[in-house]
């Protein structure tokens, strides 16, 4: 009987913490889905940052995948307040810089091919 009461109280505390977290996210002016997308995008940002150090050696397919993943990260980061990701700003700006470089490189190749 005592064990059942302890389990019930623990479950109640867990639900209360979840409700509190959701309330805080809503009070910050975000949707829970947007916040969850941001959390996942933050993980992708880490992997893109590691890959970005070697972007000169990327194949065409790797560049396309990098561009698509970077666009997802940018979209997720745009939906949350800047204060949440100011610690990740350096990585974000590095990914944005590489993204722009790859876009320009691919555009130059397309122009060169169309001019032939």
C-alpha positions, 0 to 999 in steps of 0.5 A: 500500500505504501509503495503504491502511494509513493508511485502515485506521488512520483507520477503526479510530480512527473506530470506536474513538472511536464506541465510546468515546462510546457507552461514556461514554453508557452509563456515564452511565446513558443509552441512546444513543437517549435521548441522540440524542433529547436532541440533537435536542430541543436543536435544537427547543428553540432554535427554540421559544425564538425562537417563544416570544418572540411567542407572543401572536400565535400562531394556534390551530394554531400554539399546538397545534404549539408545545404538541406540540413542547414536550411532545417537548422536555420528554420528551427532556430528562426522560430525560437527567441535569440536568447535561447541560442546565443551560446550557439551563435558562433557555430550558427554563424559558421554554418551560415558562412559555409552555407553561403559559400557552398551556394555561391560555389554551386551557383558559379558552377551552374553559370559556367555550365550554362555559358558553355 
